[in-house]
Amino acid sequence: MPTTTNIQYAEPWLEVASTPQDWRNAGQANLLRILYYLHVVRAFEEAVLNLEKAGLVHGPAHSSIGQEGGAVGSIMLLNSDDMITGSHRGHHQFLVKGMRHIDSPEFDPRKTALPENVKTFLYRTLAEILGLADGFCRGRGGSMHLRWVEAGAMGTNAIVGGGVPIANGLAWAQKRRNKGEVTFTFFGDGAMNIGAVPESMNLAALWNLPICFFVENNGYAVSTTLAEETRETRLSSRGGAYGIPAYRVDGMDPMAVLHASQMALEHMRSGKGPAIIEAMVYRYFHHGGSIPGSAFGYRSKDEESSWTSKDPIERTVQQMVKLKWLTEEENKTIRQHCVDAMQEIVTRLTEGEGSKRRIRPELWPKPEFRDQGLRGDLSEFAGVRFEELETATGPVENMKFIDAVAKVMARRMETDERIFCMGEDIHRLKGGTNGATKGLADRFPDRIIPTPIAEQGFAGLAGGVAVEGSYRPVVELMYSDFALVAADQLFNQIGKARHMFGGDSAVPFVLRTKCAIGTGYGSQHSMDPAGLYAMWPGWRIVAPSTPFDYVGLMNSALKCEDPVLVIEHTDLYNTTGPGPKEDSDYYIPLGKAKVVRKGSAFTVLTYLAMTPLALQVAEEMGVDAEIIDLRSLDRAGLDWETIGESVRKTNNIVVLEQSPLTVSYGAMVTDEIQRRFFDYLDQPVQRIHGGEASPSVSKVLERAAFVGAEEVRKGFARMMADMGRPVTAGEAQAANANIA
């Protein structure tokens, strides 16, 4: 028989419970603050539910009634510089973090009504939940997207687990600053099984980040029980797998939560990395609204009664009365002060009585605010030096495209210590899989950061760094298709953050990725990402086709306060072209296309590797085509002035892209051209694109899937024929020529 040994986890997994002595040791002042915050949250949430019952909350109202103990017990110990993120059920955490930021220890809630600054805070929070202009996010965030940066409340999140990678980024920035700050990220039991959370736990442990993963285990994901979600229902058990100390605690007991949080904070503030707290809590109502869960049949009234008997407010009151630090009348006074404040706030936000009660019309956001703040105004570019190759003030030399990629990043990292790079294998293989980071790991060893294969985790972490604002991440996705693995973070989080949280918050995030069509890597490694990212208006997109343009556009991407996708192409990496010999400090404007070949017969709109191919084919065929390299591809960045000037001259236009019809970029551009310039067109906008299927591994099938010289020749010949202009013998011969 083999011998066996019980293997122990390296980090502790502890159950934490409070004792009567813990309550005494906390002191009257601290217990009074705990009770005060509990009452504030309870009164606020009751006001929300009353408004929801009146039909005045547009959208969900995920009440935190019953779960207040976990929020108060943990956030009581945090400072304004410490940060939190939350989930869709995050009112209580947001409220306590805000209270910690503005509360004066001299205020005694037993004696005086709530101060004006507290009422203003509660007013703005409720206004946001109601979708009003006075809210923290100007009404855009509502109940599930609450953010107050000054207080360290960095955003609640409607996507289950979606805020956890972002919180990792906040903690990464805090660790870099080395001032002892920490982050708490709050999420429910349902989030433990979504990929963003385990990826984030692994990264936090790997990089020793000062973050607490605070799991509010209320036993249900809507109506699905915890036992139906996972075999091991003690969710804190997962800490051991990542080398993270974990604490399990009764979340209905604020004192037990406070002690568990104190242990976690001692661990984190001493530089030992992350911690996990699992707080056993209970939401008194259904997933959303004011109806008990028992009304829907997935839990019993007896179960609900057993949990409400453990109410965190009642428990705190009992302990304080027992210690003779509070009377029942004083408790009622505190409660009434909070209720009165909320009634006053509701009166400010609504008018009318009974079924005729409504939101005051003057408080709604103006409809014209709809699109404001989708992206920044680019004012950060005031005073920079814009240049084009033809007017370059510095010497130019031929260089490999891939060398320009590494060169400009090295220059920017020399001049800006905030910039760092993150991605898979970027620290080895002589600059990653293609040489884009060549030499950088030696020069900047602590700023070239290799990652595990965890795109959602590290993309979201970098997004958190960006919204925190102290550093500027550059993320490399090895292949553009990998964006689909990280889609929630790239599109739901990073791409929407500025607009969703009110329109003012910068998100300086650069994503480098490559289009690898034609390399034989098949349908999951060959996507042109332009069409995908163009659907998300928060993203700016650039696609350089020359070394000179790459340097200028990358400089602009790194200067920009919005997320910028920089698309590269494997076909261009080993090509040579003009690039800066010495001066790598110029910029090329975002939103500026370039006419790379003058002509009058028809206009070609293209980008990336299709730009040199279009030039080559036009020269071979001898056609009088005007070729425009779009360079900026996002909807806001399309240079309609340059495009329009060309269309009004040629009256014919073709959109050329290499990739398949599926996830096509050209469809959006074609539609917009026909809307804007219909009266100037002699024929419908033409398109040259690949087939419907993604490229296959088979060399023959792959070649049939994308556009090459043969398809461009035929497309140009078709343009000439459709214009009613006879195709010359030379053009016909060129159009039918074999691929070189």
C-alpha positions, 0 to 999 in steps of 0.5 A: 500500500502506498503511504499518504501524507496530509498536505497543508495549505501554506496560508491559514484558513480561519473562522473568526467569531466575536466575544462579549469582551470584543464588544467591550474592547471596541469602546463606546465611541466606535460602537456608536459609529457602527450603530450610526452607520447601520441605521443610515444604510437601513433608512436609506435602503428603506427609502429606496424600496418605498420609491421602488414600490411607487414605481419611481426607481427606473431599473433594478433596486438591489436592496442590501437590507440585512447585509449591512453588518459586513459593509460597516464592519469592514469599511469602518477600518478604511481611510479615504485613500483606501479604495473599494469596488462593489457589485450590483448590490453595493449601496451599503458599501458605497454609503459606508465608504462615503460616510467614512470620508465625510463623517466628523467624530465629534458628531453625536447622532443621539443628540443632533439631526444628521449634518448637512454634508451627510444629507448632501451625500445621501441626496446625491446617492439617491439622486443617482439611483433615481437616474437624476442629474444631481447624482454622482454619475449625473444619472447615468450609473443608477443603482448599480454604478455608484462612484465617488473617487474622492471618497475612494469608492471607485465604482459598483458594477452591474456585471457579476465579478466585473469589478474584481479585476479592476480592483486588482488594478487599484491595488497594483497602483497602491502597491507601486506607490508604497504608502500602505493603502489597500483595496477591498473588492466586494462581490457575492457568492455567485461571482466566485464561479466566474472566470474574472474572480479566480484569475484575479485571485491568482494575479493578486497572490502572484504579485502580492497585491494589497487587496481583500476579496470580500465575499458576501455569501448570502446563499443565493444567486437570484434563486439558485442556492449555493449548493446548486452552484458549487460542491464546496460551499465554504467559499473561503476555502479557495484561498488556499489554492492561491496561497491567500489567507482566508477568514470566514465570519458571521456577516450579521455580526459587525464586530466579528467582521471588524476583527476579520477585517483587522486581521486582513488589513494587518496582513495587507498593510505589512506587504504580505499580499491579498486576503479573503474574507467570506461573510455569511450574510442574508438579504431580507428580500428577493434579488431585486425589490421589496418582496421577500424571496419566500414569495417566489418559492425558492426559500421558506418563511422560516428560513427568513425568520431565522436570519432576520432574528440575527439582524446586525442592528439589533445585535449591536443595540443589544450589546451596547445596552448590555454595556450601558453605552446606549438606551433604547430611547437613544437608539430610537432617536438615532433611527429617527434622525436617519429616517427624517433625513431620508424623508427630507431628501425624498421630498426634495427629489419628488413631488405630489402625493400617493399614486400621483407622486413623481420625480421633480421634472427639473431634476432629470438630465437633459436629453442632449447630455446623452452622448456627452463624455463618451470620450475625451475632448483631446485637450491633452494634445494642446501644444504638442508637435504634430508631424507628417513624413513629408514635413518631418523636421528630423532625419528619416531612415529606412527601418523595419516596422517591428523595430519602430514598435520597440523604438517608440516604446523605449523612448516613451518609457525613458521619458515617462515613468508612469508607462509600463507594459503587460502581457504574455511572454513580453519579457523573453524571446527577444521582445515577445513573440514578434520582437515588439518589446525587444530590449525593454525588459533589460532596461526597465525590468520592473515595468515590463511585466509578464503575465499568466495566460489570463487575458480577462484578469490582466486586461481588467487589472490594467483597466483598474490602473488606468482609472486610478490615474497614477500610471499608464498601462500598455497591454499586449494581447498576443493575438487580436482574437484573445480580446474575446476572452477578455471581452467583459473587461475590454468592452463592458468595463474599460470601453464604457467607464468614462461615459457610465460614470458621468463622462469626466473620468479619464481611462488612459489605456493602450492596447496593442494587438496584431492581426495575423491573417495569412500566418496559418494560425487558423480561425481563432488567431486571425481576426482583424479586430477593427470591426469589433472595437468600432462597435464600442464608442469609448474606444479609439482605434489606430492602425499604422501602415508605416514605421513613421506613422507607427511612432507618431500614432503610438505617441498619440495613443500614450498621450490620450486620456481614452482607451486606444487600440493600436492594431499591428499586422504581421505582414508589416512587421518585417517590411521596411519603410521610412521612420525617424532616425533620431526624433521619436517625440512627434505626434500624429493627430488622432482622427486624421487620415492621409492621402497616400496617392492622388487620383481622380477616377475613384477613391480607395479607403483602406488601412493597415497592411492593405494600404501598401498593397493598394498602392502596389496594385494601383501602380501595376494597373496604372489606374487613376485611384486616390488612396486614403490611409484611414489610420484612425478607425473609430467612429469619432476618429474617421476623417470625414473632411479628407474623405469628403473632399476626395468623394466630391472629386472622384464621385466613386469610392471603394472600401478595401479591407483584408478580413472576412465579411464577418466582424467586418469593419467596412460595413460601418464605414460604407453605411456612413459614407452613403448617408453623408455623401449620397448626392456626390456618388455616381454609384453605390459604395463598393467593397473589397473584402474576404469571404464569409468564413474565418481563415482556416489552417489549410494554406489553400482555404486560408488564402481563399478567405482573405483579400490579397493582390488578386482580389484588389486587382479585380475590385479595381477593375470592377470599379472602372467597369461600373463607372462606365469607363472601358478597362484598358488592355493593360488594366485587364492584364494587370487585373487577371495577373497571378498573385506575385 
